[in-house]
Amino acid sequence: MSELKADTKRIRECSRALQRIYDAFTSRANPADDHAHTELGNQLVVDAFKDFADNGKLHRKDLAEQLRTLGTITWEAAKNYDAVDAALAAALRRCFAATAS
């Protein structure tokens, strides 16, 4: 029989990292926001950032939702692995206690 192991701590870290990516992804679409062309060196740079942000909006919402969904799935997976492990351990303890009596 093989051993099945799930590193739930690592899975939760993955979920938190996905949440941070989601937060960063949804909080600032245009890296040039709040910067004047004098700070970025040229209006062409500002315009390029604006075009990039506008084009990105088309797919940003879908990608952000996928990130959020994946974060939820990983969090729930860790929670469920822990619950199954606890239930199995409790069942084994009951079984061993019943056979020891």
C-alpha positions as CSV (number, residue, x, y, z in Angstrom):
1,M,0.0,0.0,0.0
2,S,1.4,3.4,-0.9
3,E,1.3,6.4,1.3
4,L,-0.6,9.4,0.2
5,K,0.7,12.7,1.6
6,A,-0.5,16.2,1.2
7,D,1.5,19.1,2.5
8,T,-1.5,21.2,3.6
9,K,0.8,24.0,4.9
10,R,2.3,24.3,1.4
11,I,-1.1,24.2,-0.2
12,R,-2.3,27.0,2.0
13,E,0.8,29.0,1.2
14,C,-0.1,28.5,-2.5
15,S,-3.6,29.8,-1.8
16,R,-2.3,32.9,0.0
17,A,0.1,33.6,-2.9
18,L,-2.7,33.3,-5.4
19,Q,-4.7,35.8,-3.3
20,R,-1.8,38.2,-3.3
21,I,-1.5,37.9,-7.1
22,Y,-5.2,38.4,-7.5
23,D,-5.0,41.6,-5.2
24,A,-2.1,43.0,-7.2
25,F,-3.8,42.1,-10.5
26,T,-7.0,43.8,-9.7
27,S,-5.8,46.8,-7.8
28,R,-3.7,48.5,-10.5
29,A,-4.3,47.9,-14.1
30,N,-2.0,50.6,-15.5
31,P,1.5,50.9,-14.0
32,A,1.6,54.5,-15.3
33,D,-1.4,55.6,-13.3
34,D,-0.6,58.7,-11.2
35,H,2.6,59.4,-13.1
36,A,3.0,62.4,-15.5
37,H,4.8,62.1,-18.8
38,T,7.6,64.2,-17.2
39,E,8.2,61.4,-14.6
40,L,8.2,58.6,-17.2
41,G,10.3,60.6,-19.7
42,N,7.9,60.9,-22.6
43,Q,4.2,61.0,-23.5
44,L,4.7,58.0,-25.8
45,V,5.6,55.9,-22.7
46,V,2.5,57.1,-20.9
47,D,0.4,56.3,-24.0
48,A,2.0,52.9,-24.4
49,F,1.1,52.1,-20.8
50,K,-2.4,53.3,-21.3
51,D,-2.8,51.1,-24.4
52,F,-1.4,48.1,-22.6
53,A,-3.9,48.7,-19.7
54,D,-6.8,49.1,-22.0
55,N,-6.0,45.9,-24.0
56,G,-5.4,44.1,-20.7
57,K,-8.8,45.0,-19.4
58,L,-10.4,42.7,-21.9
59,H,-8.8,39.6,-20.4
60,R,-7.9,40.9,-16.9
61,K,-11.3,40.3,-15.3
62,D,-11.5,36.6,-16.5
63,L,-7.9,35.9,-15.5
64,A,-8.5,37.6,-12.1
65,E,-11.6,35.4,-11.5
66,Q,-9.6,32.3,-12.5
67,L,-6.9,33.3,-10.0
68,R,-9.5,33.8,-7.3
69,T,-11.2,30.4,-8.1
70,L,-7.8,28.6,-8.0
71,G,-7.0,30.2,-4.7
72,T,-10.3,29.1,-3.2
73,I,-9.9,25.6,-4.6
74,T,-6.4,25.2,-3.1
75,W,-7.6,26.6,0.3
76,E,-10.6,24.2,0.3
77,A,-8.3,21.3,-0.7
78,A,-6.0,21.8,2.2
79,K,-9.0,22.1,4.6
80,N,-10.5,18.9,3.2
81,Y,-7.2,17.0,3.3
82,D,-7.0,17.9,7.0
83,A,-10.6,16.9,7.7
84,V,-10.2,13.6,6.0
85,D,-7.0,12.9,7.8
86,A,-8.6,13.8,11.2
87,A,-11.6,11.6,10.4
88,L,-9.4,8.7,9.4
89,A,-7.3,9.0,12.5
90,A,-10.4,9.1,14.7
91,A,-11.8,6.0,13.0
92,L,-8.5,4.1,13.4
93,R,-8.4,5.0,17.1
94,R,-11.9,3.8,17.5
95,C,-11.1,0.6,15.6
96,F,-8.0,-0.1,17.6
97,A,-9.8,0.7,20.9
98,A,-12.6,-1.7,20.0
99,T,-10.1,-4.6,19.1
100,A,-8.1,-3.9,22.3
101,S,-11.1,-4.4,24.5
